[in-house]
Amino acid sequence: MADLRDWLTQVEAMGELKTLRGAHWDLEIGVITELVARQRDKPAILFDDIPDYPSGFRVLVNSLGSRNRFALSMGLPQGLKEMEMVQEWRRRSKETPLLPPSLVDSGPVMENVMTGEEVDLLKFPVPNWHEKDGGRFIGTGDIVITQGPDGSWVNLATYRSMIHDRNHVGLQIAPGHHGMWHMQEWHAQGKPMPVAIAVGMDPLFLIVGPTSLPPGISEYDYAGAIRGEPVAVIEGPITGLPIPAHAEIVLEGFIDPEERLPEGPFGEFTGYYAGGIRPQPVVKVEAIYYRHDPIILGSPPLKPMEWQGYYRDVFKAAALWDLLERAGIPDVTGVWCHVVGDFLVVVSIKQRYPGHAKQVGRVTAQSGVTGRSPGRYTVVVDEDIDVTDMDEVLWAMCTRVDPDRDIDLLHHSTSGPLDPMVPPERKAFPTICRVVIDATRPYEWRDRFPEVVASSPELKQQVLGRWGEALKGIV
């Protein structure tokens, strides 16, 4: 797929796209997004004929709110279950070489250009997403493009972007993120940081953008590997940054080392307004490029559990599983991230030695995949537990845990300023306590642990062989 419009054509053919006309940008689009995204496998919603704006200036939400749309975006087969998708992506990622972007002279994003006094961010139907937000956020499903002063590494990430006025956008980048590294490098030299913000992209970038890749690896290269073809980019006329040729809207400008404006509040992925109002970096937008009839890709955070980002956890689970294997930990049998990505991570193992479960839990809790998030809990279970099924995970926690020996507290662990449990006075240096729960059978007497009340796989197959047709739609 070259762009968001190719993706929409395929989603419509799948019967998973619904167009709504006339919803207002002020809260109505946000409320509808909340209602739809709270339900599993509902269609993507394309808003058109938005009051105060020309017909054709659109907003797309819930793009990744179904298993099939996630699979389409990742180039995976349709119909796979969660753990099958994790395993399939792990296999492909090992076999697929990175593909750097392809520099082209122009593209659809340059169909319309605003520079200087023409720049007007409110030309677009930017929603007021949540009832208590401090402004209109043009960047929720965006891609923020940065590069260090030495020009060696282009980073793409999803950071929220709030409109201050016609040509200023507040950018919230948490400490430890690669975009913050780049900004610190520029500002240490007393120079403004060039930045580009792509507001409408192929939803693949909603998967790649929030993912923690190793420093020095560009998400452009990773997206190219997933697509099987390089991402076409244009050299930004103002900043020189590579901007996506097929994006819907791109903002280009600079972040001054000294300029800060109050940003927020914003209802974030934790389900709270935990970030409050704080001074944040400001992008002075010097140019806007956009396609005819542009589409804003929206992915506003909502109170968990919401399904618009659920399947992105496939990507994170695969990365975590690979990390555990690279650390030399054997016999991991499953990994899944529950509740907005990694507040609760569950790993299943086939126990091989004393302390195996504790080793897995501690490495997982402090890994580069989960270690910069507000993640609280890591639970390690035996291989008979389905890590994607919270009922099974809770059952293991209730029946295989002795709190005195099986719960570890990892004090002063890194968190982020959006963590609702970090008090306001510590937002600049946020730390938390992480919990590792060993919910496996005690290794020393695992062979004498009471047997589980469940039919054997062989008996199930025998009964289903006779009754499978009659039980269709029942089991």
PANURO-278418 format. One line per 2 residues: number of its first residue (from 1); their letters; for each residue x negated, y negated, z negated of C-alpha. Coordinates in nm, 2 decimals. Layout:
NUM> A> X:Y:Z; ... $
! end
This chain:
1> MA> 0.00:0.00:0.00; -0.14:-0.34:0.10 $
3> DL> 0.08:-0.55:-0.13; 0.39:-0.59:-0.35 $
5> RD> 0.62:-0.61:-0.05; 0.51:-0.27:0.08 $
7> WL> 0.57:-0.13:-0.27; 0.92:-0.28:-0.28 $
9> TQ> 1.01:-0.12:0.05; 0.91:0.22:-0.08 $
11> VE> 1.09:0.17:-0.41; 1.41:0.06:-0.23 $
13> AM> 1.39:0.38:-0.02; 1.36:0.58:-0.34 $
15> GE> 1.68:0.42:-0.47; 1.51:0.25:-0.76 $
17> LK> 1.55:-0.12:-0.68; 1.84:-0.34:-0.77 $
19> TL> 1.87:-0.71:-0.66; 2.06:-0.95:-0.89 $
21> RG> 2.15:-1.29:-0.77; 2.22:-1.61:-0.97 $
23> AH> 2.06:-1.52:-1.30; 1.92:-1.84:-1.46 $
25> WD> 1.54:-1.88:-1.53; 1.62:-2.01:-1.88 $
27> LE> 1.66:-1.69:-2.09; 1.91:-1.50:-1.87 $
29> IG> 1.64:-1.33:-1.67; 1.46:-1.25:-2.00 $
31> VI> 1.76:-1.11:-2.16; 1.85:-0.89:-1.86 $
33> TE> 1.49:-0.77:-1.85; 1.51:-0.68:-2.22 $
35> LV> 1.83:-0.48:-2.17; 1.70:-0.29:-1.88 $
37> AR> 1.35:-0.22:-2.00; 1.48:-0.07:-2.33 $
39> QR> 1.62:0.22:-2.13; 1.41:0.49:-1.97 $
41> DK> 1.38:0.53:-1.59; 1.60:0.23:-1.50 $
43> PA> 1.55:0.05:-1.17; 1.32:-0.23:-1.10 $
45> IL> 1.51:-0.56:-1.09; 1.45:-0.83:-0.82 $
47> FD> 1.61:-1.16:-0.92; 1.70:-1.40:-0.63 $
49> DI> 1.91:-1.71:-0.58; 1.78:-1.84:-0.91 $
51> PD> 1.95:-2.17:-1.01; 1.74:-2.49:-0.94 $
53> YP> 1.52:-2.30:-0.69; 1.54:-2.21:-0.32 $
55> SG> 1.68:-1.88:-0.22; 1.39:-1.64:-0.16 $
57> FR> 1.19:-1.77:-0.46; 1.21:-1.45:-0.66 $
59> VL> 1.11:-1.27:-0.98; 1.05:-0.90:-1.01 $
61> VN> 1.07:-0.71:-1.35; 1.06:-0.35:-1.48 $
63> SL> 0.83:-0.25:-1.20; 0.67:0.03:-1.39 $
65> GS> 0.98:0.14:-1.59; 1.01:0.48:-1.43 $
67> RN> 0.79:0.79:-1.40; 0.84:0.79:-1.02 $
69> RF> 0.74:0.42:-0.97; 0.43:0.47:-1.18 $
71> AL> 0.34:0.77:-0.97; 0.40:0.58:-0.65 $
73> SM> 0.17:0.30:-0.78; -0.10:0.54:-0.87 $
75> GL> -0.07:0.76:-0.56; 0.03:1.06:-0.78 $
77> PQ> 0.28:1.33:-0.68; 0.64:1.26:-0.78 $
79> GL> 0.80:1.47:-1.06; 0.49:1.52:-1.28 $
81> KE> 0.54:1.52:-1.65; 0.33:1.29:-1.87 $
83> ME> 0.05:1.53:-1.95; 0.04:1.66:-1.60 $
85> MV> -0.01:1.30:-1.48; -0.29:1.25:-1.73 $
87> QE> -0.47:1.57:-1.61; -0.42:1.48:-1.25 $
89> WR> -0.56:1.13:-1.29; -0.85:1.27:-1.49 $
91> RR> -0.93:1.51:-1.20; -0.90:1.24:-0.94 $
93> SK> -1.10:0.98:-1.12; -1.40:1.21:-1.14 $
95> ET> -1.38:1.28:-0.76; -1.29:0.93:-0.63 $
97> PL> -1.58:0.69:-0.57; -1.54:0.32:-0.65 $
99> LP> -1.45:0.10:-0.35; -1.56:-0.26:-0.36 $
101> PS> -1.32:-0.52:-0.22; -1.34:-0.62:0.15 $
103> LV> -1.39:-1.00:0.22; -1.16:-1.13:0.48 $
105> DS> -1.12:-1.48:0.64; -0.75:-1.53:0.54 $
107> GP> -0.43:-1.35:0.44; -0.06:-1.40:0.36 $
109> VM> -0.13:-1.58:0.03; -0.26:-1.88:0.24 $
111> EN> 0.07:-1.93:0.41; 0.14:-2.23:0.18 $
113> VM> -0.12:-2.45:0.01; -0.09:-2.72:-0.26 $
115> TG> -0.39:-2.92:-0.37; -0.45:-3.23:-0.58 $
117> EE> -0.14:-3.43:-0.65; 0.07:-3.17:-0.46 $
119> VD> 0.01:-2.91:-0.73; 0.33:-2.83:-0.91 $
121> LL> 0.36:-2.51:-1.12; 0.73:-2.57:-1.17 $
123> KF> 0.79:-2.53:-0.80; 0.84:-2.17:-0.89 $
125> PV> 1.12:-2.01:-1.09; 0.91:-1.93:-1.40 $
127> PN> 1.13:-1.77:-1.66; 1.17:-1.87:-2.02 $
129> WH> 1.14:-1.51:-2.13; 1.22:-1.50:-2.50 $
131> EK> 1.46:-1.71:-2.71; 1.19:-1.85:-2.94 $
133> DG> 0.90:-1.88:-2.69; 0.71:-2.21:-2.69 $
135> GR> 0.73:-2.26:-2.32; 0.76:-2.10:-1.98 $
137> FI> 0.50:-1.83:-1.91; 0.40:-1.79:-1.55 $
139> GT> 0.16:-1.51:-1.64; 0.30:-1.20:-1.79 $
141> GD> 0.23:-0.95:-1.51; -0.06:-1.16:-1.38 $
143> IV> -0.42:-1.09:-1.29; -0.68:-1.34:-1.42 $
145> IT> -1.00:-1.33:-1.22; -1.33:-1.45:-1.37 $
147> QG> -1.70:-1.41:-1.31; -2.01:-1.48:-1.51 $
149> PD> -2.25:-1.76:-1.42; -2.49:-1.52:-1.27 $
151> GS> -2.22:-1.40:-1.02; -2.30:-1.03:-1.08 $
153> WV> -1.96:-0.91:-1.21; -1.60:-1.00:-1.12 $
155> NL> -1.35:-0.91:-1.40; -0.97:-0.88:-1.36 $
157> AT> -0.74:-0.87:-1.66; -0.39:-0.95:-1.77 $
159> YR> -0.37:-1.24:-2.00; -0.06:-1.45:-2.08 $
161> SM> -0.05:-1.79:-1.91; 0.18:-2.07:-2.04 $
163> IH> 0.27:-2.37:-1.84; 0.19:-2.70:-2.01 $
165> DR> 0.28:-2.93:-1.72; 0.26:-2.94:-1.34 $
167> NH> -0.11:-2.86:-1.32; -0.22:-2.72:-1.66 $
169> VG> -0.19:-2.36:-1.78; -0.28:-2.23:-2.13 $
171> LQ> -0.47:-1.91:-2.12; -0.47:-1.67:-2.42 $
173> IA> -0.77:-1.44:-2.42; -0.84:-1.23:-2.73 $
175> PG> -1.19:-1.20:-2.87; -1.39:-0.91:-2.73 $
177> HH> -1.22:-0.91:-2.39; -1.44:-0.94:-2.08 $
179> GM> -1.28:-1.27:-1.97; -1.38:-1.42:-2.31 $
181> WH> -1.74:-1.30:-2.25; -1.74:-1.48:-1.92 $
183> MQ> -1.59:-1.80:-2.07; -1.85:-1.80:-2.35 $
185> EW> -2.13:-1.76:-2.10; -2.01:-2.06:-1.89 $
187> HA> -1.94:-2.28:-2.19; -2.27:-2.20:-2.35 $
189> QG> -2.42:-2.37:-2.05; -2.19:-2.67:-2.10 $
191> KP> -2.01:-2.58:-1.77; -1.64:-2.53:-1.69 $
193> MP> -1.54:-2.17:-1.61; -1.39:-2.11:-1.27 $
195> VA> -1.07:-1.90:-1.29; -0.81:-1.77:-1.05 $
197> IA> -0.47:-1.63:-1.16; -0.28:-1.41:-0.92 $
199> VG> 0.09:-1.41:-1.03; 0.24:-1.15:-0.79 $
201> MD> 0.05:-0.84:-0.70; 0.10:-0.47:-0.62 $
203> PL> 0.20:-0.32:-0.97; -0.11:-0.11:-0.95 $
205> FL> -0.28:-0.41:-1.10; -0.05:-0.40:-1.40 $
207> IV> -0.21:-0.06:-1.47; -0.57:-0.15:-1.40 $
209> GP> -0.56:-0.51:-1.54; -0.49:-0.42:-1.91 $
211> TS> -0.74:-0.12:-1.90; -1.08:-0.15:-2.07 $
213> LP> -1.34:-0.05:-1.80; -1.71:-0.05:-1.89 $
215> PG> -1.88:-0.39:-1.86; -2.01:-0.45:-1.51 $
217> IS> -1.74:-0.25:-1.33; -1.49:-0.46:-1.14 $
219> EY> -1.12:-0.37:-1.15; -1.12:-0.45:-0.78 $
221> DY> -1.35:-0.15:-0.73; -1.13:0.07:-0.94 $
223> AG> -0.81:-0.04:-0.77; -0.97:0.03:-0.43 $
225> AI> -1.06:0.38:-0.55; -0.70:0.45:-0.65 $
227> RG> -0.56:0.31:-0.33; -0.81:0.49:-0.12 $
229> EP> -0.90:0.16:0.06; -1.07:-0.16:-0.04 $
231> VA> -0.86:-0.45:-0.17; -0.87:-0.74:0.08 $
233> VI> -1.00:-1.06:-0.08; -1.06:-1.42:0.03 $
235> EG> -1.33:-1.65:-0.11; -1.14:-1.90:-0.31 $
237> PI> -1.18:-2.25:-0.15; -1.21:-2.42:-0.49 $
239> TG> -1.39:-2.17:-0.71; -1.55:-1.93:-0.47 $
241> LP> -1.39:-1.64:-0.67; -1.26:-1.35:-0.47 $
243> IP> -0.88:-1.39:-0.46; -0.64:-1.12:-0.34 $
245> AH> -0.54:-1.19:0.03; -0.20:-1.03:-0.02 $
247> AE> -0.11:-1.18:-0.35; 0.23:-1.36:-0.38 $
249> IV> 0.09:-1.67:-0.57; -0.26:-1.76:-0.67 $
251> LE> -0.36:-2.05:-0.90; -0.72:-2.18:-0.88 $
253> GF> -0.89:-2.41:-1.12; -1.14:-2.45:-1.41 $
255> ID> -1.14:-2.42:-1.79; -1.33:-2.71:-1.95 $
257> PE> -1.55:-2.62:-2.25; -1.39:-2.89:-2.47 $
259> ER> -1.03:-2.90:-2.37; -0.78:-2.71:-2.59 $
261> LP> -0.40:-2.74:-2.62; -0.15:-2.58:-2.86 $
263> EG> -0.03:-2.26:-2.70; 0.26:-2.03:-2.80 $
265> PF> 0.45:-1.90:-2.97; 0.52:-1.60:-2.75 $
267> GE> 0.69:-1.27:-2.82; 0.41:-1.03:-2.77 $
269> FT> 0.36:-0.65:-2.72; 0.35:-0.59:-3.09 $
271> GY> 0.72:-0.68:-3.10; 0.65:-1.00:-3.31 $
273> YA> 0.56:-1.37:-3.27; 0.24:-1.29:-3.46 $
275> GG> 0.01:-1.52:-3.26; 0.19:-1.84:-3.37 $
277> IR> 0.09:-2.17:-3.21; -0.29:-2.21:-3.18 $
279> PQ> -0.53:-2.42:-2.97; -0.62:-2.22:-2.66 $
281> PV> -0.82:-2.28:-2.34; -0.66:-2.47:-2.06 $
283> VK> -0.68:-2.41:-1.69; -0.67:-2.73:-1.49 $
285> VE> -0.51:-2.60:-1.17; -0.66:-2.77:-0.86 $
287> AI> -0.49:-2.56:-0.60; -0.20:-2.32:-0.55 $
289> YY> -0.16:-2.08:-0.26; 0.16:-1.88:-0.20 $
291> RH> 0.34:-1.67:0.05; 0.67:-1.77:0.21 $
293> DP> 0.95:-1.66:-0.03; 0.71:-1.58:-0.31 $
295> II> 0.77:-1.32:-0.58; 0.66:-1.37:-0.95 $
297> LG> 0.58:-1.03:-1.10; 0.70:-1.04:-1.45 $
299> SP> 0.61:-0.80:-1.73; 0.71:-0.98:-2.05 $
301> PL> 0.63:-0.79:-2.37; 0.93:-0.67:-2.57 $
303> KP> 1.00:-0.51:-2.90; 0.89:-0.14:-2.88 $
305> ME> 1.00:0.10:-2.75; 1.04:-0.05:-2.41 $
307> WQ> 0.98:0.16:-2.10; 0.84:-0.10:-1.85 $
309> GY> 0.49:-0.03:-1.98; 0.53:0.33:-2.11 $
311> YR> 0.37:0.51:-1.82; 0.07:0.29:-1.82 $
313> DV> -0.03:0.50:-2.12; -0.12:0.78:-1.87 $
315> FK> -0.42:0.57:-1.77; -0.52:0.50:-2.12 $
317> AA> -0.48:0.86:-2.24; -0.69:0.98:-1.95 $
319> AL> -0.97:0.73:-2.03; -0.96:0.84:-2.40 $
321> WD> -0.97:1.21:-2.31; -1.27:1.15:-2.09 $
323> LL> -1.45:0.95:-2.36; -1.40:1.23:-2.61 $
325> ER> -1.55:1.48:-2.37; -1.85:1.25:-2.30 $
327> AG> -1.91:1.23:-2.67; -1.96:1.61:-2.67 $
329> IP> -1.63:1.70:-2.85; -1.50:2.03:-2.72 $
331> DV> -1.16:2.17:-2.66; -0.94:1.87:-2.65 $
333> TG> -0.61:1.99:-2.52; -0.40:1.68:-2.50 $
335> VW> -0.40:1.30:-2.56; -0.11:1.05:-2.57 $
337> CH> -0.06:0.69:-2.68; 0.26:0.61:-2.85 $
339> VV> 0.43:0.27:-2.93; 0.30:-0.01:-2.71 $
341> GD> -0.01:0.17:-2.60; -0.23:0.26:-2.89 $
343> FL> -0.06:0.17:-3.22; -0.03:0.55:-3.26 $
345> VV> -0.26:0.78:-3.07; -0.22:1.16:-3.09 $
347> VS> -0.49:1.41:-2.98; -0.44:1.79:-2.98 $
349> IK> -0.73:2.02:-3.01; -0.82:2.39:-3.04 $
351> QR> -1.01:2.39:-3.36; -1.37:2.53:-3.32 $
353> YP> -1.55:2.44:-3.64; -1.50:2.27:-3.98 $
355> GH> -1.46:1.90:-3.95; -1.36:1.92:-3.58 $
357> AK> -1.03:1.74:-3.64; -1.18:1.47:-3.85 $
359> QV> -1.45:1.41:-3.59; -1.19:1.37:-3.31 $
361> GR> -0.99:1.13:-3.52; -1.27:0.90:-3.62 $
363> VT> -1.42:0.88:-3.27; -1.07:0.81:-3.13 $
365> AQ> -0.99:0.54:-3.38; -1.31:0.35:-3.32 $
367> SG> -1.35:0.41:-2.95; -1.38:0.14:-2.68 $
369> VT> -1.03:0.24:-2.55; -0.85:0.18:-2.88 $
371> GR> -1.10:-0.01:-3.09; -1.02:-0.36:-2.99 $
373> SP> -0.64:-0.33:-3.03; -0.42:-0.35:-3.33 $
375> GR> -0.40:0.03:-3.34; -0.32:0.17:-3.68 $
377> YT> -0.29:0.54:-3.67; -0.48:0.83:-3.50 $
379> VV> -0.32:1.17:-3.55; -0.50:1.50:-3.47 $
381> VD> -0.28:1.81:-3.42; -0.32:2.17:-3.31 $
383> ED> -0.29:2.28:-2.95; 0.06:2.42:-3.01 $
385> ID> 0.20:2.06:-3.06; 0.32:1.86:-2.76 $
387> VT> 0.14:1.52:-2.81; 0.40:1.34:-2.60 $
389> DM> 0.69:1.46:-2.83; 0.72:1.25:-3.14 $
391> DE> 0.95:1.50:-3.31; 0.68:1.77:-3.28 $
393> VL> 0.41:1.52:-3.39; 0.62:1.42:-3.70 $
395> WA> 0.68:1.79:-3.78; 0.31:1.85:-3.78 $
397> MC> 0.25:1.55:-4.00; 0.51:1.66:-4.25 $
399> TR> 0.40:2.03:-4.27; 0.03:2.04:-4.20 $
401> VD> -0.10:1.74:-4.40; -0.22:1.73:-4.76 $
403> PD> -0.25:1.35:-4.81; -0.53:1.39:-5.06 $
405> RD> -0.77:1.56:-4.81; -0.63:1.49:-4.47 $
407> ID> -0.59:1.11:-4.46; -0.89:0.89:-4.40 $
409> LL> -0.90:0.51:-4.42; -1.14:0.32:-4.20 $
411> HH> -1.17:-0.02:-4.36; -1.27:-0.35:-4.18 $
413> ST> -1.19:-0.22:-3.83; -1.16:-0.46:-3.54 $
415> SG> -0.82:-0.58:-3.45; -0.68:-0.88:-3.26 $
417> PL> -0.51:-1.22:-3.33; -0.17:-1.08:-3.21 $
419> DP> -0.17:-0.82:-3.49; 0.13:-0.91:-3.72 $
421> MV> -0.06:-0.77:-4.02; -0.35:-1.02:-3.98 $
423> PP> -0.27:-1.33:-4.20; -0.29:-1.67:-4.03 $
425> ER> -0.61:-1.77:-4.20; -0.79:-1.47:-4.06 $
427> KA> -0.67:-1.49:-3.70; -1.02:-1.60:-3.58 $
429> FP> -1.19:-1.30:-3.73; -0.92:-1.03:-3.73 $
431> TI> -0.99:-0.69:-3.90; -0.76:-0.42:-4.02 $
433> CR> -0.77:-0.07:-4.18; -0.72:0.22:-3.94 $
435> VV> -0.58:0.55:-4.06; -0.69:0.89:-3.93 $
437> ID> -0.45:1.18:-4.01; -0.56:1.54:-3.98 $
439> AT> -0.24:1.72:-3.90; -0.40:2.04:-3.80 $
441> RP> -0.38:2.37:-3.99; -0.66:2.38:-4.26 $
443> YE> -0.96:2.52:-4.08; -1.07:2.74:-4.36 $
445> WR> -0.75:2.94:-4.37; -0.59:2.86:-4.04 $
447> DR> -0.55:3.23:-3.95; -0.34:3.28:-4.27 $
449> FP> -0.13:2.97:-4.22; 0.25:3.06:-4.21 $
451> EV> 0.37:3.15:-3.86; 0.58:2.91:-3.66 $
453> VA> 0.95:2.99:-3.61; 0.97:2.99:-3.23 $
455> SS> 1.02:3.24:-2.96; 0.70:3.36:-2.78 $
457> PE> 0.64:3.24:-2.43; 0.68:3.60:-2.30 $
459> LK> 1.02:3.64:-2.47; 1.14:3.30:-2.33 $
461> QQ> 1.04:3.40:-1.98; 1.22:3.73:-2.02 $
463> VL> 1.54:3.57:-2.13; 1.52:3.29:-1.87 $
465> GR> 1.47:3.54:-1.60; 1.81:3.68:-1.67 $
467> WG> 2.00:3.36:-1.78; 1.81:3.08:-1.61 $
469> EA> 2.08:3.01:-1.35; 2.36:3.00:-1.60 $
471> LK> 2.15:2.77:-1.83; 2.08:2.51:-1.56 $
473> GI> 2.15:2.16:-1.70; 2.17:2.30:-2.05 $
475> V> 1.81:2.38:-2.13 $
! end
